[in-house]
Amino acid sequence: MAGTLFIGGLAAIWYRSLRYVQPSLALFRWVYGLVLAGTVGLIAATLLGRYGPGWYMLYPLPFVQTWPHWSTGLAIGSVLVLGVAWLLSQLDLLRAFAARYGVGRLLAWDYLAGASPAEPLPPFILIATVSLLAGALTTVVGAVVLLLYLFQWFMPALHFDPLLLKNMMFMFGHTIVNITMYLGIALVYERLPEYTGRSWSTNRIVAIAWNATLLFVLTAFFHHLYMDFAQPGAVQMIGQIASYLSAVPATVVTLFGAATQVYRADVRWQFAPLAYYTGLVGWTVGGLAAVVDSTIAVNLYFHNTLWVPAHFHTYFLAGYVLMLLAAFHEIAAPEAQRWAKAGLAMLLVGAYGFLVMFYVGGEQGVPRRYASYAAIPVEGLANTGRVLALVAAGFVVLVLLGLVGYGVSLLQGWRRSWTEA
């Protein structure tokens, strides 16, 4: 899920960056091939080789041999191939940005000094730069972990520090998830003005907010380490402070800017601006729920409950996914509106109904990571989990119907294109 959404965001950013810069099309074709190869390998390792750890792959779980040895190696190698593809695409976009605006301007530091540059830096470029810098750095960290895994796969006698590798994996995974959402926000900054007719420019406040976000997003992953009592207490404090501070600047500036974009504006509320705007709402709601969970006193109770998947499904399913659907709809089927809007309505009702069941389950203490609620030793809690899951499944049907409506709109757009051609 995380990798697919991330590469989708990179593709959308690549396409929209053509307005400003010239990234390498030849390199992106190689990236496309690597992504396909890595994805096919990962699917084969999971479905054919029964590889079980999932995307966390926390050490030493990949080497628990309840599945064939070859599937472990294929899964590790496939994710490593995906990481190479992500890193190449991020570095090439940064290269293209620097070629146009200069390395020193990409983070809008001239705005921090109060200057008014002759060539303004689009907020799209600033936010994309913040995302790509953090992503490139942590992708390297993730690649180091995977290389160590690969070494142990070849030489089973090797062993590494599980706590260190867990910290590194969460630095990679948590950051990739966060910057995936920031890629969606960059698209909102870039595309919403097309429908409101108002500019959305970089200024000193925007520059301060996104530079602060770059700093804190690299340390916010510490809130995943609260339960690791063997680590210094300062790590936990940094995690809580960074989690709070990473959420505030970008969210406040973005929501204020989005509100001023539409306030008394003659907005053409087509599918794309509706999806971008409702996506901002989902991003905000999920972010607030994440901040609640990152509070140490609350995390003691919510850490292993359904509250955790509730918050990240919120800012993905009801947030970033809507932004991504808007970005692709603008390209593929901008004139096909009726089915797209109907699909969006069903998707929103289904998504929030589904997510409310997660939140209620978390508040009630229903644990996550159970394959069957029958295994929960407290009967009342098991029954609560079953009922909430049943209701959630009904809302998932609405989500699927909404996606069908969106798919019909894409088919209409493609059919119109073929007819005109």
C-alpha positions in Angstrom: 0.0 0.0 0.0 2.6 2.5 1.1 4.9 1.8 -1.9 2.2 1.9 -4.5 0.8 5.2 -3.2 4.3 6.7 -3.0 5.2 5.9 -6.6 1.8 7.2 -7.7 2.6 10.5 -6.0 6.0 10.6 -7.6 4.5 10.0 -11.0 2.0 12.8 -10.5 4.7 15.2 -9.2 6.9 14.3 -12.2 4.1 15.1 -14.6 3.2 18.4 -13.0 6.9 19.4 -12.6 7.1 19.6 -16.4 5.5 23.0 -16.1 8.7 24.3 -14.5 11.6 21.9 -15.2 12.8 19.0 -17.4 13.3 15.8 -15.5 14.8 12.9 -17.4 12.1 10.9 -19.4 14.7 8.1 -20.1 15.4 7.7 -16.5 11.8 7.6 -15.5 11.2 4.8 -18.0 13.9 2.8 -16.2 12.2 3.6 -12.9 9.0 2.4 -14.4 10.6 -0.9 -15.3 12.2 -1.3 -11.9 8.9 -0.6 -10.1 7.2 -3.3 -12.2 10.0 -5.8 -11.6 10.0 -5.1 -7.8 6.3 -5.3 -7.6 6.0 -8.6 -9.5 8.8 -10.1 -7.3 7.1 -9.0 -4.1 3.8 -10.4 -5.2 5.4 -13.7 -6.2 7.3 -14.0 -2.9 4.0 -13.3 -0.9 1.5 -15.3 -2.9 3.6 -18.1 -4.2 6.3 -18.3 -1.5 3.9 -17.4 1.4 6.4 -14.8 2.7 4.7 -13.4 5.8 6.3 -10.3 7.4 4.6 -7.7 5.2 6.1 -4.3 4.5 7.4 -3.8 8.1 9.9 -6.7 7.7 11.1 -6.1 11.2 14.3 -8.0 12.1 14.6 -10.9 12.7 11.1 -11.8 11.4 12.1 -12.3 7.8 14.4 -15.1 8.8 11.8 -17.1 10.8 11.7 -20.1 8.4 8.0 -20.9 8.2 8.1 -20.1 4.5 10.7 -21.1 1.8 14.1 -19.6 2.0 13.9 -18.4 -1.6 10.8 -16.3 -0.9 12.7 -14.4 1.8 15.5 -13.5 -0.6 13.0 -12.6 -3.4 11.0 -10.3 -1.1 14.2 -8.6 0.3 15.6 -8.2 -3.2 12.3 -6.9 -4.6 11.9 -4.2 -2.0 15.5 -3.3 -2.6 14.8 -2.9 -6.3 11.8 -0.7 -5.5 14.0 1.4 -3.2 16.5 1.9 -6.0 13.7 3.1 -8.3 12.4 5.5 -5.7 15.8 6.9 -5.0 16.6 7.4 -8.7 13.4 9.2 -9.3 13.7 11.5 -6.3 17.3 12.4 -7.1 16.5 13.2 -10.7 13.6 15.5 -9.7 15.9 17.3 -7.3 18.5 17.6 -10.0 16.0 19.1 -12.3 14.8 21.5 -9.7 18.3 22.6 -8.9 19.1 23.1 -12.6 16.3 25.7 -12.8 16.3 27.4 -9.5 19.7 26.7 -8.0 20.6 24.5 -5.0 20.5 27.4 -2.6 16.9 28.4 -3.5 15.1 25.1 -3.4 14.2 25.4 0.3 13.2 29.1 -0.1 15.9 30.4 2.3 16.0 33.7 0.5 12.4 34.2 1.7 13.5 33.4 5.2 15.9 36.3 4.9 13.1 38.6 3.9 14.2 38.9 0.2 11.8 39.2 -2.8 13.5 37.1 -5.5 13.2 38.2 -9.1 12.0 34.7 -10.0 9.5 33.5 -7.4 9.8 29.9 -6.1 6.5 28.1 -6.6 5.3 26.4 -3.4 4.9 23.2 -5.4 8.7 23.2 -5.9 9.3 24.0 -2.2 7.0 21.3 -0.9 8.2 18.7 -3.4 11.8 19.5 -2.5 11.1 19.0 1.2 9.5 15.7 0.4 12.1 14.5 -1.9 15.0 15.4 0.3 13.5 13.6 3.3 12.6 10.7 1.1 16.0 10.3 -0.5 17.8 10.4 2.8 15.5 7.8 4.5 15.4 5.6 1.3 19.2 5.2 1.7 18.6 4.2 5.4 16.1 1.6 4.3 18.4 0.3 1.6 21.2 -0.2 4.2 18.8 -2.3 6.3 17.8 -4.4 3.3 21.4 -4.9 2.3 22.1 -6.2 5.8 19.1 -8.5 5.4 20.5 -9.7 2.1 23.9 -10.4 3.7 22.2 -12.6 6.4 20.1 -14.3 3.7 23.3 -15.4 2.0 25.2 -16.1 5.3 22.7 -17.3 7.9 25.3 -17.2 10.6 25.3 -13.4 10.6 23.2 -11.6 13.2 22.5 -7.9 13.8 21.1 -5.7 16.6 17.3 -6.0 16.3 16.6 -2.7 18.1 19.0 -0.7 15.8 17.5 -2.3 12.6 14.0 -1.6 13.9 14.8 2.1 14.5 16.3 2.3 11.0 13.3 0.6 9.4 10.9 2.9 11.1 12.9 5.9 10.1 12.5 4.8 6.5 8.9 3.6 6.7 7.4 6.3 8.7 9.1 9.0 6.7 8.1 7.5 3.4 4.5 7.4 4.5 4.6 11.0 5.6 6.2 12.5 2.6 3.8 10.5 0.4 1.1 12.7 1.9 3.2 15.8 1.4 3.4 14.9 -2.3 -0.3 15.1 -2.4 -0.3 18.5 -0.6 2.2 19.8 -3.2 -0.4 18.9 -5.9 -3.1 20.7 -3.9 -0.9 23.9 -3.8 -0.3 23.5 -7.6 -3.7 22.6 -8.9 -6.3 24.3 -6.6 -5.5 27.8 -8.0 -6.5 26.5 -11.5 -10.1 26.3 -10.2 -10.2 29.3 -7.9 -8.4 31.7 -10.2 -6.3 32.9 -7.3 -2.5 32.7 -6.9 -1.0 30.6 -4.1 2.6 31.9 -3.7 5.5 31.2 -1.5 6.2 33.7 1.2 8.2 33.9 4.4 5.5 32.1 6.5 5.2 29.2 4.0 9.0 28.9 3.8 9.3 28.8 7.7 6.5 26.2 7.9 7.9 23.8 5.3 11.5 24.1 6.5 10.3 23.2 10.0 8.4 20.3 8.6 11.6 19.0 6.9 13.4 19.1 10.3 10.8 17.5 12.3 9.6 14.8 9.9 13.0 13.2 10.1 12.7 12.7 13.9 8.9 12.2 14.3 9.4 8.5 13.8 10.7 8.3 17.3 7.0 8.0 18.5 7.1 4.4 17.1 9.8 3.6 19.7 7.8 4.4 22.9 7.6 0.8 23.8 11.3 0.2 23.5 12.1 0.8 27.2 15.8 -0.2 26.6 16.4 3.1 24.8 17.2 6.4 26.5 14.3 8.3 27.8 15.3 11.4 25.7 14.4 9.4 22.6 10.8 9.2 23.7 10.7 12.9 24.6 12.1 13.8 21.2 9.5 11.6 19.6 6.6 13.4 21.3 7.9 16.9 20.7 8.8 16.2 17.0 5.4 14.6 16.4 3.6 17.6 17.7 5.8 20.1 15.9 5.8 18.2 12.6 2.1 18.3 12.5 1.4 22.0 13.2 3.3 24.3 10.8 2.5 22.6 7.5 -1.1 21.9 8.5 -1.9 25.4 9.7 -0.3 27.2 6.8 -1.9 24.8 4.2 -5.4 24.9 5.7 -5.3 28.7 6.0 -4.1 29.0 2.4 -6.7 26.6 1.1 -9.5 28.5 3.0 -8.3 31.8 1.4 -8.3 30.1 -2.0 -12.0 29.3 -1.9 -13.4 32.1 0.3 -15.8 34.1 -1.9 -14.1 32.7 -5.0 -16.0 31.7 -8.1 -14.8 28.1 -7.9 -15.6 25.6 -10.6 -16.4 22.7 -8.3 -15.5 19.9 -10.7 -14.4 16.5 -9.4 -10.7 17.4 -9.1 -11.1 20.5 -6.8 -13.7 18.6 -4.8 -11.3 15.6 -4.3 -8.4 17.9 -3.5 -10.3 19.8 -0.9 -12.0 16.8 0.8 -8.6 15.1 0.7 -7.2 18.0 2.7 -9.9 17.3 5.3 -9.0 13.6 5.5 -5.3 14.5 5.8 -6.1 16.9 8.7 -8.4 14.5 10.6 -6.0 11.7 10.3 -3.1 13.9 11.3 -5.0 15.1 14.4 -5.7 11.4 15.4 -2.0 10.7 14.8 -1.0 13.5 17.2 -3.4 12.1 19.8 -1.8 8.7 19.4 1.8 10.1 19.5 1.1 11.5 23.0 2.9 9.2 25.4 0.2 9.0 28.0 -2.4 8.1 25.4 -0.1 5.8 23.4 0.2 3.6 26.5 -3.5 2.6 25.9 -3.9 3.0 22.1 -0.5 1.6 20.9 -1.8 -1.9 20.1 -5.4 -1.1 19.4 -7.4 -0.3 16.2 -6.8 3.4 16.8 -3.4 3.1 15.1 -4.7 1.7 11.7 -7.6 4.2 12.1 -5.4 7.3 11.9 -3.2 6.2 9.0 -6.1 4.8 7.0 -7.8 8.2 7.5 -5.1 10.3 6.0 -4.5 7.8 3.2 -8.0 6.5 2.3 -9.9 9.8 3.0 -7.0 12.1 2.3 -4.1 11.3 0.0 -5.9 8.8 -2.2 -8.5 11.5 -3.1 -5.7 13.8 -4.1 -4.1 11.1 -6.2 -7.5 10.3 -7.9 -7.9 14.0 -8.6 -4.4 14.2 -10.2 -5.0 11.3 -12.5 -8.6 12.3 -13.4 -7.3 15.8 -14.5 -4.9 14.0 -16.9 -7.1 11.1 -18.2 -10.7 12.3 -18.0 -11.2 16.0 -17.1 -14.6 16.2 -18.9 -16.1 13.1 -17.4 -17.7 14.6 -14.3 -21.0 12.9 -13.4 -19.8 9.4 -12.6 -16.6 10.8 -10.9 -18.6 13.0 -8.6 -21.1 10.2 -7.8 -18.1 8.0 -7.1 -16.6 10.6 -4.8 -19.8 10.9 -2.8 -20.0 7.1 -2.2 -16.3 6.9 -1.5 -16.5 9.6 1.2 -19.5 8.0 2.9 -18.0 4.6 2.8 -14.5 5.7 3.9 -15.6 7.7 6.9 -18.1 5.0 8.0 -15.3 2.4 7.7 -12.9 4.6 9.6 -15.3 5.4 12.4 -15.5 1.7 13.2 -11.7 1.7 13.5 -11.8 4.6 15.9 -14.6 3.2 18.0 -12.7 -0.1 18.2 -9.5 1.7 19.3 -11.4 3.6 22.0 -13.0 0.4 23.2 -9.6 -1.3 23.3 -10.1 -3.8 20.5 -6.5 -5.0 19.6 -5.0 -4.9 16.2 -2.9 -7.6 14.5 -5.4 -10.4 15.3 -6.1 -12.7 12.4 -9.4 -13.7 14.0 -11.3 -11.9 16.8 -12.1 -15.3 18.2 -8.5 -15.4 19.5 -9.1 -12.4 21.7 -9.3 -13.9 25.3 -11.9 -11.3 26.5 -15.3 -12.4 25.1 -17.0 -9.0 25.3 -14.1 -7.3 23.5 -14.1 -10.1 20.9 -17.8 -9.5 20.2 -17.2 -5.8 19.9 -14.5 -6.4 17.4 -16.8 -8.7 15.3 -19.7 -6.3 15.3 -17.5 -3.3 14.3 -15.8 -5.4 11.6 -19.2 -6.4 10.1 -20.4 -2.8 10.0 -17.1 -1.7 8.5 -17.4 -4.3 5.8 -20.7 -2.8 4.7 -19.1 0.6 4.3 -16.2 -1.0 2.4 -18.8 -2.0 -0.2 -19.6 1.8 -0.6 -15.9 2.5 -1.1 -15.7 -0.1 -3.8 -18.8 1.2 -5.5 -17.2 4.7 -5.4 -14.1 3.4 -7.0 -16.2 1.7 -9.7 -17.9 5.1 -10.4 -14.4 6.7 -10.7 -13.3 3.9 -13.0 -16.4 4.5 -15.2 -15.5 8.2 -15.5 -12.0 7.3 -16.6 -13.4 4.9 -19.3 -15.6 7.7 -20.5 -12.7 10.0 -20.8 -10.6 7.5 -22.6 -13.5 6.7 -25.0 -13.9 10.3 -25.8 -10.2 10.7 -26.5 -10.3 7.7 -28.8 -13.4 9.0 -30.6 -11.8 12.4 -31.1 -8.5 10.9 -32.3 
